[in-house]
Amino acid sequence: MAQSTVVPEYILGLVPPKRRLPPPLLTSQILQMTTCIPAGSGNLHFGVAPCKGQGCGRMSWVSGVTFKRYIRKELSWSCRVSRFSEIQRWKFSLSPFNEYWKPLGTVTSSCLRDGSTKYFDFAVIGSGVAGLRYALEVAKHGSVAVITKAEPHECNTNYAQGGVSAVLCPSDSVESHMHDTIVAGAYLCDEETVRVVCTEGADRVRELIAMDASFDHGEDGNLHLAREGGHSHHRIVHAADMTGREIERALLKAVVNDSNIFMFQHHFAIDLLTCQDGSDTVCLGVDTLNTETLEVIRFISKVILLASGGAGHIYGSTTNPLVTTGDGMAMAHRALAVMSNMEFVQFHPTALADEGLPIKPMKSRENAFLITEAVRGDGGILYNLGMERFMPLYDERAELAPRDVVARSIDDQLKKRNEKYVLLDISHNPTDKILSHFPNIAAECLRYGVDLTHQPIPVVPAAHYMCGGVRAGLQGETNVRGLYVAGEVACTGLHGANRLASNSLLEALVFARRAVQPSIDHMKSSRHDLSASNWWARPVAPLSLGSDVMDKILIMTRKVRKELQSIMWEYVGIVRSTTRLEFAEQKIDELEANWEDYLFKRGWVPTMVGLESCEMRNIFCCAKLVVSSALARHESRGLHYTVDFPHLVESKRLPTIIWPCSSVKSSWSSRQLHKPALIAKQ
């Protein structure tokens, strides 16, 4: 490509020229959020804070949404964000794991059940690294239910190729890891959260090793540390290119051997069970659907950890497994949890492009095959189809730039050249090095006719990771009492506007451990009310509708799902505009209304539950949160680039906060199947 090629300003300008970190966002006064829920109303009202200083009294209207500044509780990242936007609206199988799963053990006072209702001290929703690591710790203090949507290993953790970033090399430092994280996050990261995670990461890795997780070692006997895009040092602990699978194996093995942990596989979480205690929302359990028997099982628990992963399948092309439909995020939003930064959807720059394979797959993939960041970290070079290297034109770090920069650069090349994919070449490396570092990728590519030791890999961006989610404090706590979050479902402030490579498993490990002690304290101060199971109406499977009606509903739901994914991919992707976002918002609202109308005209009622219908409900909920958040951010930062506001704006270096808001006219996807119970004062 000629050196005179004009590079779009948005790609060159999103990383500030100065690498010195900006000052942290501090607050001069503690902000307290006051809430009041009148008995029976179901509406959450927020008091407006008296506030001094620039911007505190402003209100703006965007797409019919009111943005205000409210007083709030200490549920945020150490209460150090002084100003923020607020939105008021709202297969890769493992070894035979089945042999691991034990039947429920002896009934004890802390593990009661009557068949359709089960009582536990702790309930964990999700069986990835965050959920399992947490379960193993709290199981020392009580009974634990691990509720998982499919097979226990079918989670994002199992598909994580790269590794865990941690400061384990003498030449590396916590400060350097922090710097890389904050620069990659476009300076929107919470500095205290970043420090905590980067400081505690090494200990969390050592704990995994003590639990028999096997990571790659170099010839000197020390851990082999890889380097990935955005990192200034070699700090990625890995197990070839199957790190997540190895961590999941070690954790599942430990869980199987723990008599206090009970695994409920094929249990789809429908809604959290909440009640109102004065102005507080309290979580007391979760309703689930056994997708094999179609029985609704209710879990009453003193503590809930939400570790259900992300929402990749709101897009048509994603590296996420089929189970990642935003269930946890949607449930938490409906349960009045505060959400944050949902506009920041990370598109991994390099997923395998099926269109460029010599041998085409026999059928469409359920999820795109990921080509790990470590390939570029190991010297992989990106070319367009004219075999012109293009990344140096976009960023001085070239292929080692953060993911948001690389994904936008690839997107720009594809649009300029009207091509479907680019090429990632690692063939200049020694064959034995390629095959030892990337055996899984090499095998998958060879299956479709690409020998990556001699040929470049066709790649294209795909939806990969949600940097936003349920807003959490430094111990995984949320504004909903008894509800903790860890992993991709959470927004801890670590990732800011873009996640640094291999920081996801790290964050999950750190916050799973940090949530343990407050969970134990909460559990010990709580008790089971055996009548609690009757506080909420029970959802029902739609067996009464008959097979013909259900077949039609399933066909329609699958059609609607593809339409919504197409809208999100086309209009809420790597490059956005206000007009396109508003169009997406309108089309999604219409699509949702038409789908719900179709269901209800055929006898469906709001308390009915089915796997694909409830997944669709959650996909709608998360898609709307992403679009609303994107419309609220009037700048381009990190993963959110909009042509209408193409520059970084320092005054807008604030997290997007989505306050819960109930509405009588809200859609099925936006409200719980039941009304929150009210706790009577003694």
C-alpha positions in Angstrom: 0.0 0.0 0.0 1.4 3.4 -0.9 2.8 5.5 1.9 0.5 8.4 0.9 -2.6 6.4 1.9 -4.9 8.6 4.1 -5.6 6.9 7.4 -8.9 7.9 9.0 -8.4 10.3 11.9 -10.5 8.3 14.2 -8.1 5.3 14.1 -5.0 7.4 14.6 -6.5 9.7 17.2 -8.2 7.5 19.7 -5.1 6.8 21.8 -3.8 10.1 23.4 -0.3 11.0 22.3 1.0 11.3 25.8 1.4 8.0 27.6 1.4 9.6 31.1 -1.7 8.6 32.9 -4.3 11.3 33.5 -5.3 12.1 37.1 -7.8 9.7 38.7 -11.4 10.7 38.8 -11.9 11.9 42.4 -14.9 13.1 44.2 -15.1 15.9 46.7 -18.1 14.6 48.4 -19.7 11.3 49.2 -22.7 10.8 47.0 -25.6 8.8 48.4 -28.5 7.4 46.3 -31.9 7.5 48.0 -34.7 5.2 46.8 -38.3 4.8 47.7 -40.6 2.2 46.4 -44.3 2.6 47.4 -45.9 -0.6 48.4 -47.3 -2.4 45.4 -46.2 0.1 42.8 -43.1 -1.7 41.5 -41.7 1.7 40.5 -38.2 2.7 41.5 -37.9 6.5 42.2 -34.6 8.3 42.6 -34.1 11.5 44.6 -32.1 14.2 42.8 -29.0 15.3 44.6 -28.3 18.9 45.6 -25.0 19.4 43.8 -22.5 22.1 43.2 -20.1 22.5 40.4 -20.2 22.5 36.7 -22.6 20.2 35.0 -24.4 18.9 38.2 -27.7 20.4 37.4 -27.8 19.7 33.7 -30.3 17.4 32.0 -30.3 16.5 28.3 -32.7 14.6 26.1 -31.4 11.9 23.8 -33.8 9.7 21.8 -36.5 10.4 24.4 -34.3 9.3 27.3 -33.8 11.6 30.2 -30.3 11.9 31.6 -29.9 13.3 35.0 -27.3 13.4 37.8 -28.5 11.6 40.9 -27.1 11.0 44.3 -26.0 7.4 44.8 -24.9 4.7 47.2 -21.4 3.4 47.7 -21.9 0.7 45.1 -19.5 2.2 42.6 -15.8 1.9 42.2 -14.8 3.2 45.6 -17.1 6.2 45.2 -14.4 8.0 43.3 -16.3 8.9 40.1 -17.6 12.4 40.6 -19.5 12.8 37.4 -21.2 10.3 35.2 -23.9 9.8 32.6 -27.0 8.0 33.7 -29.6 6.4 31.5 -33.1 6.2 33.0 -34.7 3.4 31.1 -34.5 1.7 31.8 -17.4 -27.2 20.2 -14.9 -27.7 21.9 -15.7 -30.6 24.2 -13.6 -31.6 27.2 -12.8 -35.1 28.3 -15.8 -37.0 29.6 -17.0 -34.7 32.3 -20.3 -36.6 32.8 -18.5 -39.1 35.1 -17.8 -36.2 37.5 -21.4 -35.2 38.3 -22.7 -36.6 41.6 -26.3 -36.8 42.7 -27.4 -34.5 45.5 -26.1 -35.7 48.8 -27.7 -36.1 52.2 -30.2 -33.3 53.1 -29.0 -31.1 55.8 -30.4 -28.0 57.5 -28.3 -25.8 55.1 -29.3 -27.8 52.0 -33.1 -28.4 52.0 -35.3 -29.2 49.1 -38.8 -30.4 48.3 -38.3 -31.3 44.7 -39.3 -28.1 43.0 -37.7 -25.9 45.6 -34.2 -26.2 46.9 -32.5 -24.3 49.7 -28.8 -23.5 49.8 -26.4 -21.2 51.6 -24.9 -20.1 48.3 -26.1 -20.3 44.8 -23.7 -19.7 41.9 -25.1 -19.0 38.4 -22.5 -20.0 35.9 -19.8 -22.7 35.8 -16.9 -20.7 34.3 -13.7 -19.7 36.1 -15.4 -17.1 38.3 -18.3 -19.3 39.4 -16.2 -22.4 40.1 -13.4 -20.5 41.9 -15.9 -18.8 44.2 -17.8 -22.0 44.8 -14.7 -23.8 46.0 -14.0 -21.1 48.6 -17.5 -20.5 50.0 -18.1 -24.3 50.1 -15.8 -24.3 53.2 -18.6 -22.4 55.0 -21.9 -23.8 53.6 -23.8 -25.6 50.9 -23.3 -24.5 47.4 -25.5 -24.9 44.3 -23.7 -24.3 41.0 -26.4 -23.7 38.3 -25.3 -24.0 34.7 -27.3 -23.6 31.5 -25.8 -26.6 29.6 -22.8 -28.9 30.3 -20.6 -27.5 33.1 -17.7 -26.9 30.7 -19.8 -25.1 28.1 -18.8 -21.5 29.0 -16.6 -18.7 27.8 -13.7 -19.9 30.0 -13.5 -23.1 28.0 -13.0 -21.1 24.8 -10.4 -18.7 26.2 -7.2 -19.4 24.2 -4.7 -16.8 25.2 -4.1 -17.0 28.9 -4.0 -15.1 32.2 -2.0 -11.9 32.5 0.0 -11.5 35.7 3.2 -9.8 36.9 5.5 -12.8 37.4 8.7 -11.7 35.7 11.3 -9.7 37.6 11.6 -7.2 34.8 7.8 -6.6 34.9 5.9 -4.5 37.5 2.4 -3.8 38.7 2.8 -0.2 37.6 3.6 -1.4 34.1 0.6 -3.7 33.9 -1.6 -1.0 35.3 -0.3 1.4 32.6 -1.0 -1.0 29.8 -4.5 -1.7 31.2 -5.4 2.0 31.4 -4.0 2.9 28.0 -5.8 0.0 26.4 -9.0 1.1 28.3 -8.8 4.5 26.7 -8.3 6.1 30.2 -11.7 5.2 31.4 -10.6 2.4 33.8 -11.0 2.8 37.5 -7.5 3.2 38.8 -8.0 1.6 42.2 -9.7 -1.5 40.6 -6.8 -1.7 38.1 -4.3 -1.6 41.0 -6.1 -4.3 43.0 -6.4 -6.7 40.0 -2.8 -6.2 38.8 -1.4 -6.6 42.4 -3.4 -9.7 43.3 -3.1 -11.5 39.9 0.1 -13.3 40.6 -1.3 -14.9 43.8 -4.4 -16.0 41.9 -2.2 -17.8 39.3 -0.2 -19.5 42.0 -3.5 -20.8 43.5 -4.4 -22.3 40.2 -1.1 -24.1 39.9 -1.6 -25.4 43.5 -4.9 -26.8 42.3 -3.1 -28.8 39.5 -3.6 -26.4 36.6 -0.8 -27.1 34.2 0.8 -24.2 32.3 3.6 -24.1 29.8 7.1 -23.8 31.1 10.3 -22.7 29.3 13.5 -24.6 29.0 14.7 -22.9 32.2 11.9 -24.5 34.1 10.1 -21.3 34.7 6.6 -20.4 33.5 6.7 -19.5 29.8 5.2 -16.0 29.6 3.8 -14.9 26.3 3.2 -11.3 25.1 0.0 -10.1 23.5 -1.3 -6.9 21.9 -1.3 -3.9 24.2 1.2 -5.4 26.7 4.6 -3.9 27.1 6.0 -7.1 28.8 5.8 -10.9 28.5 3.3 -11.6 31.2 0.7 -14.1 29.8 0.6 -17.4 31.6 -0.8 -20.0 29.2 -1.4 -23.6 28.4 -0.5 -23.7 24.7 -3.5 -22.1 23.0 -6.1 -23.8 25.3 -5.6 -22.0 28.6 -9.2 -21.6 29.5 -9.9 -25.3 28.9 -7.0 -26.3 31.2 -8.2 -23.9 34.0 -11.7 -25.2 33.6 -10.5 -28.8 33.9 -8.6 -28.1 37.1 -11.5 -26.3 38.7 -14.1 -28.8 37.7 -11.9 -31.6 39.1 -11.7 -29.8 42.4 -15.5 -29.1 42.4 -16.3 -32.8 41.9 -14.2 -33.7 44.9 -16.0 -31.2 47.1 -19.0 -32.8 49.0 -20.5 -29.4 49.7 -20.9 -28.4 46.1 -23.9 -29.6 44.0 -23.9 -29.1 40.3 -27.3 -28.5 38.5 -26.5 -28.8 34.8 -29.1 -28.0 32.1 -30.8 -25.5 34.4 -31.5 -22.2 32.7 -31.8 -19.2 35.0 -35.0 -17.4 34.3 -35.2 -14.5 36.8 -33.7 -13.5 40.1 -36.1 -13.7 43.1 -36.2 -10.2 44.7 -38.1 -8.4 47.4 -38.2 -4.9 48.7 -36.9 -4.2 52.3 -37.8 -0.6 52.6 -35.7 1.2 50.0 -33.4 -1.8 49.4 -33.8 -4.5 46.8 -32.8 -7.9 48.2 -32.0 -11.0 46.2 -33.2 -14.3 47.8 -32.9 -16.8 45.0 -33.4 -17.6 41.4 -36.0 -19.5 39.3 -34.6 -22.0 36.8 -36.0 -24.2 34.0 -34.7 -27.7 33.8 -34.3 -27.8 30.0 -34.4 -31.6 29.9 -37.5 -32.2 32.0 -39.2 -28.7 31.5 -39.7 -28.5 35.2 -39.3 -25.1 36.9 -36.9 -25.4 39.9 -36.8 -22.6 42.5 -33.5 -22.0 44.4 -33.8 -20.1 47.7 -30.3 -19.0 48.8 -28.8 -16.6 51.3 -26.2 -15.4 48.8 -26.3 -15.4 45.0 -23.2 -15.0 42.8 -23.9 -14.1 39.2 -21.1 -15.4 37.0 -23.1 -16.2 33.9 -20.7 -14.6 31.3 -21.5 -12.2 28.5 -23.9 -11.5 25.6 -22.0 -12.3 22.4 -25.1 -13.7 20.7 -26.8 -10.4 20.4 -24.6 -10.3 17.3 -24.7 -12.7 14.3 -21.0 -13.4 14.4 -19.3 -14.0 17.8 -16.6 -16.1 19.3 -18.8 -16.9 22.2 -20.4 -20.3 22.7 -24.1 -20.6 22.0 -25.1 -20.3 25.7 -23.9 -16.6 25.9 -27.2 -14.8 25.4 -26.8 -12.1 28.1 -29.0 -14.0 30.6 -27.2 -12.7 33.7 -27.1 -9.1 32.6 -30.7 -9.1 31.6 -31.8 -10.8 34.9 -29.8 -8.3 36.9 -31.3 -5.4 35.0 -34.8 -6.6 35.6 -34.0 -7.1 39.3 -33.1 -3.4 39.5 -29.3 -3.8 39.5 -27.3 -0.8 38.3 -25.6 -1.4 34.9 -22.6 0.3 33.4 -20.7 0.8 30.2 -22.8 -1.4 28.0 -21.8 0.5 24.8 -18.3 -1.0 25.0 -18.6 -4.3 23.1 -15.2 -5.7 22.1 -14.9 -7.2 18.6 -11.9 -9.5 18.5 -9.9 -8.6 15.5 -9.1 -12.1 14.4 -11.7 -14.8 14.2 -11.3 -17.4 11.5 -13.0 -16.2 8.3 -14.8 -19.2 6.8 -15.1 -17.4 3.4 -11.4 -17.4 3.0 -10.9 -21.1 3.8 -9.9 -23.5 0.9 -12.3 -26.1 2.4 -15.6 -24.6 3.5 -17.3 -25.8 6.6 -20.3 -28.1 5.9 -22.6 -25.9 7.9 -22.6 -22.5 9.5 -20.8 -22.3 12.8 -22.7 -21.6 16.0 -19.8 -19.4 17.1 -16.8 -18.1 15.2 -13.4 -19.8 15.8 -11.1 -17.5 17.7 -7.5 -16.9 16.6 -5.8 -15.8 19.8 -4.1 -12.5 20.3 -1.0 -14.5 21.1 -0.5 -15.2 17.4 0.2 -11.5 16.9 2.1 -11.4 20.1 4.3 -14.1 18.7 5.1 -12.1 15.6 2.0 -12.6 13.4 1.6 -10.0 10.7 -1.7 -8.7 9.2 -2.0 -8.2 5.4 -4.8 -7.3 3.1 -5.6 -9.5 0.2 -3.0 -7.6 -1.9 -0.4 -8.9 0.6 0.2 -5.3 1.8 1.0 -5.0 5.5 -1.3 -2.3 6.9 -1.2 -2.0 10.7 1.9 0.3 10.8 -0.2 2.9 8.9 -2.8 3.0 11.7 -0.7 2.7 14.9 2.9 2.8 15.8 2.5 -0.4 17.8 1.4 -2.1 14.6 0.0 -5.6 15.2 0.6 -5.2 19.0 -1.9 -2.3 19.3 -4.9 -2.9 21.5 -7.9 -4.8 20.1 -10.1 -1.8 19.5 -7.4 -0.2 17.2 -6.7 -3.4 15.3 -10.4 -4.2 14.8 -11.1 -0.7 13.5 -8.1 -0.9 11.2 -9.2 -4.2 9.7 -12.8 -2.9 9.3 -11.4 0.2 7.5 -9.3 -2.0 5.1 -12.3 -4.3 4.4 -14.6 -1.3 3.5 -11.9 0.5 1.5 -11.0 -2.5 -0.6 -14.4 -4.1 -0.6 -13.0 -7.4 0.7 -14.4 -9.9 3.2 -11.4 -10.8 5.2 -7.7 -10.0 5.8 -4.7 -12.4 6.3 -2.8 -13.1 9.5 0.6 -14.7 8.8 2.8 -16.5 11.3 4.5 -18.8 8.8 7.9 -17.0 9.1 8.3 -18.5 12.6 9.9 -21.9 13.1 7.5 -24.7 12.5 8.1 -26.4 15.9 7.5 -23.1 17.7 4.2 -22.5 15.8 2.9 -26.0 16.5 4.0 -26.0 20.2 2.4 -22.6 20.9 -0.8 -23.0 18.8 -1.6 -26.7 18.4 -5.4 -26.1 18.6 -5.4 -23.4 16.0 -3.1 -25.3 13.8 -5.4 -28.4 13.9 -8.5 -26.3 13.2 -6.9 -24.5 10.3 -5.5 -27.7 8.7 -9.0 -29.2 8.9 -10.1 -26.6 6.4 -7.1 -26.7 4.2 -4.8 -24.0 5.8 -1.4 -25.0 7.0 -0.4 -22.0 9.1 3.2 -23.1 9.1 3.3 -22.2 5.4 0.1 -20.2 4.7 -1.6 -17.1 6.1 -4.8 -17.5 8.1 -8.0 -15.7 6.8 -9.4 -13.6 9.6 -12.2 -11.2 10.3 -13.4 -9.4 13.4 -16.2 -11.0 15.5 -18.1 -9.9 18.7 -16.1 -11.2 21.6 -16.5 -9.6 25.0 -18.7 -7.2 26.9 -16.7 -4.7 28.8 -19.8 -3.4 30.5 -22.3 -5.2 32.7 -23.6 -5.2 36.3 -21.9 -2.5 38.2 -19.8 -3.9 41.0 -17.7 -2.7 43.9 -14.2 -3.9 44.9 -15.7 -7.0 46.5 -18.1 -7.9 43.7 -21.0 -6.3 45.5 -23.9 -4.7 43.7 -26.7 -2.3 44.8 -29.0 -5.4 45.2 -28.4 -6.9 48.7 -27.2 -10.5 48.6 -26.3 -10.3 44.9 -22.6 -10.5 43.9 -21.1 -10.6 40.5 -17.8 -11.8 38.9 -16.5 -12.4 35.5 -17.8 -10.9 32.2 -21.3 -10.3 33.6 -19.7 -7.7 35.9 -18.5 -4.2 35.2 -15.8 -3.6 37.8 -14.1 -0.7 36.2 -11.0 -2.7 35.2 -11.5 -2.7 31.5 -12.7 0.9 30.9 -13.6 1.4 27.3 -11.6 -1.6 26.0 -10.3 -4.7 27.6 -6.6 -5.5 27.5 -5.8 -9.0 26.2 -5.8 -11.8 28.8 -7.2 -9.5 31.5 -10.6 -11.3 31.5 -9.6 -14.5 33.2 -7.5 -12.5 35.6 -10.4 -10.3 36.5 -12.7 -13.3 37.0 -10.2 -15.0 39.3 -9.5 -11.8 41.4 -13.1 -10.8 41.9 -14.3 -14.4 42.5 -11.9 -14.4 45.5 -12.7 -10.9 46.6 -16.4 -11.7 46.8 -15.9 -14.6 49.1 -15.5 -13.0 52.5 -18.4 -10.5 52.2 -20.6 -13.4 50.9 -19.7 -15.5 54.0 -20.5 -12.6 56.3 -23.8 -12.0 54.6 -24.6 -15.7 54.7 -23.9 -16.0 58.4 -26.1 -13.0 59.2 -29.0 -14.4 57.1 -31.4 -17.3 57.7 -33.7 -19.3 55.5 -37.4 -18.5 55.7 -39.0 -21.7 54.5 -42.1 -19.8 53.5 -40.1 -17.6 51.1 -40.7 -20.0 48.2 -44.3 -19.0 48.2 -43.7 -15.2 47.9 -43.6 -15.3 44.1 -45.8 -16.8 41.5 -44.1 -19.8 39.8 -43.3 -19.7 36.1 -44.7 -22.5 34.0 -43.7 -24.4 30.9 -46.0 -23.8 28.0 -47.1 -27.4 27.7 -50.8 -26.3 27.5 -50.3 -24.6 24.1 -49.7 -27.9 22.3 -46.9 -29.0 20.0 -48.3 -27.3 16.8 -48.4 -23.8 18.5 -45.1 -24.3 20.1 -43.5 -25.3 16.8 -44.7 -22.1 15.2 -43.5 -20.0 18.2 -40.0 -21.6 17.9 -39.8 -21.0 14.2 -40.8 -17.4 14.7 -38.4 -16.9 17.6 -35.5 -18.2 15.6 -36.4 -15.9 12.7 -36.6 -12.9 15.1 -33.3 -13.8 16.7 -31.5 -13.8 13.4 -33.2 -10.5 12.4 -32.1 -8.8 15.7 -28.5 -10.2 15.4 -28.4 -8.8 11.8 -29.6 -5.3 13.0 -27.0 -5.3 15.8 -24.2 -6.3 13.4 -25.1 -3.9 10.7 -26.0 -0.8 12.8 -24.3 -1.3 16.2 -21.0 -2.7 15.2 -17.4 -1.5 15.1 -18.2 1.9 13.5 -21.4 3.7 14.5 -23.4 6.8 13.9 -26.3 8.5 15.7 -28.6 8.0 12.7 -27.8 4.3 12.5 -28.1 3.8 16.2 -31.5 5.5 16.3 -32.6 3.3 13.3 -31.5 0.2 15.2 -33.3 1.3 18.3 -36.5 1.8 16.3 -36.2 -1.5 14.5 -35.4 -3.4 17.7 -38.5 -2.0 19.4 -40.7 -2.9 16.5 -39.2 -6.3 16.2 -39.7 -7.0 19.9 -43.3 -5.7 19.9 -44.2 -7.8 16.9 -42.6 -10.9 18.4 -44.4 -10.5 21.8 -47.7 -9.8 20.0 -47.2 -13.1 18.0 -46.6 -15.1 21.2 -49.4 -13.6 23.2 -52.0 -14.0 20.4 -51.2 -17.7 20.4 -51.9 -18.2 24.1 -48.5 -17.4 25.6 -48.8 -15.6 28.9 -46.0 -13.6 30.6 -45.4 -16.3 33.2 -44.6 -19.0 30.6 -41.0 -20.0 30.1 -39.2 -21.9 27.4 -35.4 -21.9 26.7 -35.4 -20.2 23.3 -38.2 -17.8 24.2 -36.4 -16.7 27.4 -33.1 -16.4 25.6 -34.8 -14.2 23.1 -36.2 -12.1 25.9 -32.6 -11.7 27.3 -31.1 -10.9 23.9 -33.7 -8.1 23.4 -33.0 -6.7 26.9 -29.2 -6.6 26.4 -29.4 -5.3 22.8 -31.5 -2.4 24.0 -29.1 -1.6 26.8 -26.2 -1.5 24.3 -28.0 0.8 21.9 -29.2 3.1 24.7 -25.7 3.4 26.1 -24.1 4.0 22.7 -26.6 6.8 22.0 -25.7 8.4 25.4 -22.0 8.6 24.7 -21.2 11.7 22.6 -17.6 11.0 21.9 -15.5 8.2 20.5 -13.6 6.3 23.1 -12.1 2.8 23.0 -14.6 0.3 21.6 -17.2 2.9 20.9 -16.5 4.9 17.7 -19.2 7.1 16.2 -18.7 9.2 13.1 -20.8 12.0 14.6 -18.5 12.5 17.6 -15.1 11.2 16.3 -12.8 12.5 19.0 -12.0 11.9 22.6 -13.5 14.5 24.9 -11.9 14.8 28.3 -15.0 16.1 30.0 -16.8 12.9 28.9 -14.2 10.6 30.4 -17.0 9.1 32.6 -18.6 5.7 32.9 -22.1 5.3 31.5 -24.5 4.4 34.3 -27.9 2.8 33.6 -30.2 3.2 36.6 -33.0 0.7 37.0 -36.4 2.0 36.0 -39.7 0.1 36.1 -42.4 1.1 33.7 -46.0 -0.1 33.4 -45.5 -0.1 29.6 -42.2 -2.0 29.7 -41.8 -5.0 27.4 -41.7 -8.6 28.5 -37.9 -8.6 28.2 -37.5 -5.6 30.5 -39.5 -6.8 33.5 -39.5 -9.8 35.9 -42.1 -12.5 35.4 -43.2 -11.8 39.0 -43.6 -8.7 41.1 -41.0 -8.2 43.8 -42.2 -9.3 47.2 -42.5 -6.8 50.1 -40.9 -7.6 53.4 -43.2 -6.7 56.2 -41.6 -4.7 59.0 -41.8 -6.3 62.4 
